Amino acid sequence: MSLSKGPYEPRGLEVVERPDERTGRGWMKAIVVTDEAAGTAGMTFVERPVPEPAINEVVVQVHASGFTSGELTWPSTWTDRLGRDRTPSIPGQQLAGVVTALGYGTTGLSVGQRVFGLTDSYRGGGLAEYVAIEARNLAPLPGDVDFTVGASLPMPGLTAWQGLIEHGRLQAGQSVLVHGAAGSVGSTVTQLAREFGAYVIGTGRAADRQSALDFGAMDFVDLENDALEDVGDVDLVFDVIGGDILKRSAGVIRAGGTLVTIAEPTEARPPDGLAIDFVVEADRAQLGEIVQRVRDGRLRTNIGNVATLDDAVAALNPIERISGQTIIRVRP
Ligand SMILES: NC(=O)c1ccc[n+]([C@@H]2O[C@H](COP(=O)([O-])OP(=O)(O)OC[C@H]3O[C@@H](n4cnc5c(N)ncnc54)[C@H](OP(=O)(O)O)[C@@H]3O)[C@@H](O)[C@H]2O)c1
């Protein structure tokens, strides 16, 4: 993959070709997107100025990072909070690396510290050699956890934790239907729900049955061949698919039960129950809970492919289906 020049940030009327000559900031390699309609095929490998930390932020030298399949469909990848175009944007919300600079007023982290975390969705930035990120969105990464593993944890780990515990209020002994149970989020939901004492039924494509069972599902519904409605009444559905599957899922929840979805806003609701659609947020304490579970073997991460930043565009546009996350190993 060749490194193309720009696009670079306009300064006034002039397009600055080498911003470092004016600002003294260095350059870094990064993946950018500029065209929403192009999807991952519109990713380009460019040079960008190394970011600087603002108040309460740090700059992290990224060792590994991850990109979530839906990121390019989220408005936050394309605009800022005021709806202004923020392209070219660098995608990639989850990352692991080493702190190289502290912004004014930043406490709790130090230069040289190993960290992992989740960037704000209006910022992204993980598919690059350096990222500026709010310190509160990071947690220490223990020395015995590899950067590649660290980068694979924040998005599925926080999403599963918040969906099951904060929003789903899961109780031991409850039954949980987990859609996409062999996928990135679903496999983490499956493992955590089992640990918390739930009876877990996984769903997915026929080919994913064994993988879902290996992650701890006690039963499996093949959405391509089985009838979802045959599941009967469960206490909680954790949906990652949306659409028709989400709508039909409300019908397999007992009265008073809970439907949690991360796929889209939902109008489907179980009778007398709760329906929650939410977007994950960074949380240092929860990151700590998740990484501790990886260290002691309670949680297994789901990585399908690891590629370098130079090969990231090709790796994020796979010709064949990859089960599990693609992690970009930015530094060897
Ligand atoms: N709201 C939030 O905070 C939040 C956070 C994280 C992720 N998300 C979103 O949640 C979704 C899942 O993310 P992920 O990272 O877990 O994705 P993933 O790793 O691709 O997992 C999704 C799983 O569901 C399966 N699946 C999808 N549609 C299916 C269908 N119609 N029938 C049977 N199986 C189906 C997929 O199989 P195939 O690969 O064969 O399709 C895959 O195994 C994405 O849309 C992502 O953008 C939202």
The ligand as a Gaussian input file, in Angstrom:
#p B3LYP/6-31G(d) Opt

LIG

0 1
 N      -24.454000       0.955000      20.161000
 C      -23.209000       0.663000      20.496000
 O      -22.671000       1.200000      21.458000
 C      -22.429000      -0.355000      19.714000
 C      -21.226000      -0.841000      20.233000
 C      -20.535000      -1.832000      19.528000
 C      -21.058000      -2.302000      18.326000
 N      -22.217000      -1.766000      17.844000
 C      -22.825000      -2.296000      16.602000
 O      -23.277000      -3.605000      16.912000
 C      -23.187000      -4.421000      15.764000
 C      -22.404000      -5.689000      16.093000
 O      -21.052000      -5.340000      16.342000
 P      -19.934000      -6.469000      16.445000
 O      -18.654000      -5.749000      16.525000
 O      -20.281000      -7.461000      17.487000
 O      -20.085000      -7.148000      15.002000
 P      -19.648000      -8.606000      14.549000
 O      -18.386000      -9.017000      15.216000
 O      -19.725000      -8.613000      13.064000
 O      -20.793000      -9.559000      15.167000
 C      -22.098000      -9.610000      14.680000
 C      -22.470000     -11.083000      14.579000
 O      -23.860000     -11.199000      14.244000
 C      -23.971000     -11.991000      13.060000
 N      -25.117000     -11.564000      12.283000
 C      -25.363000     -10.334000      11.779000
 N      -26.521000     -10.309000      11.114000
 C      -27.023000     -11.568000      11.174000
 C      -28.197000     -12.188000      10.665000
 N      -29.104000     -11.505000       9.958000
 N      -28.396000     -13.505000      10.935000
 C      -27.482000     -14.197000      11.647000
 N      -26.355000     -13.677000      12.151000
 C      -26.130000     -12.373000      11.914000
 C      -22.684000     -11.739000      12.313000
 O      -22.456000     -12.703000      11.336000
 P      -21.855000     -12.196000       9.913000
 O      -20.497000     -11.678000      10.201000
 O      -21.853000     -13.404000       9.076000
 O      -22.804000     -11.125000       9.414000
 C      -21.683000     -11.775000      13.454000
 O      -21.366000     -13.084000      13.869000
 C      -22.535000      -3.564000      14.683000
 O      -23.551000      -3.020000      13.879000
 C      -21.853000      -2.474000      15.469000
 O      -21.722000      -1.292000      14.713000
 C      -22.917000      -0.813000      18.510000

